[in-house]
Amino acid sequence: MPAAFLSSGPHIVGRFEQLTQTPIADPAAFNSTDLPDGRKLAWHEFGTPKGWPLYFFHGFPSSRLLAALVHEQAVDAGIRIIAPD
């Protein structure tokens, strides 16, 4: 593995701990819709609301809230992150 990848671990863990202790984003950024088969699809948006759309698909186990880790970078880059569950 590249050294840059290995050295980023503690930074990411620290950032995640910070996010879990503070509000993730504006509650208005949370969305959901009912699917035809009765299930509910939920997603959260981060970054710039009018920015270029980028879908963020989390792994297992995780949730749409993982995308909060890159919210500030997305704002700086003019990107709108759409993170479904």
N, C-alpha and C positions, 0 to 999 in steps of 0.2 A: 504494500500500500504506500502511496505517496506520503511523505512526511507532513505535508500541509494538511492532508486529511486527518492523520492521527493527532496532530496538534490542535485541531479545531474542536475536539470532543469536549473538554471541560468548558469551553466558551458556550457551546450549545447547551450543555446541561445547566450551566448557570443562568442562561437566558430563559430556558424553560421554567426553572424554579421561580424566576422573577415574574414571568407571565402568569403562573398559577396563583400568585399572591395578589395580583392586580386585575382589574377588568381587562379582558382581552381586546375588545373593540366595541364600537357603538352597537347596542342591541338591535338597532334598526338594520344592521348588516346581516342579521340572521334571517333566513328565508326558509320556507318549506312549502311543499305542494303535495296534494293527494294524487296518487297514481291510480289509473283505471282499475287495477286489481286490489285496491284497498290499502296498499302500503303507502307510507309517507316518505318522500325524499326531502332531506334537509340539506342546506348548504349555508355557508358563511362567506362573506366577501371581505377581503382585505385589500390594502393598497389604495390606489386612486380610483374613485367610483367611475370616472369617465375614461380611464386608461385602457390600453390594449389588454384584452382578456387573456388570461392564462389559467388553465385548469390545473388544480393541485390535487392529485390523487394520493392519499395517505396509504401507508402499509398497515399490516396487522401486528400487534394491536395498537390502534391509534384512533384519531377522530379528525374531523375537519379543523379543529382548533390548533392542530400542529402547524398549520399555515401561518399562524400568528407570529411564528419565529422569524418570518421574512417580511412582515408587514412594513416596517420602516424602509427596507431596501426597495420594496415594490413602490412605495410612495415616491422615493427618490428617482426611480426609473420610469415613473409614469405608467405602471402596470396595475391592472385590476386582477386580483387573484380570486378565483371562484373555487371554493373547496367544498365538494359534496361529501356527505357521509354515505 
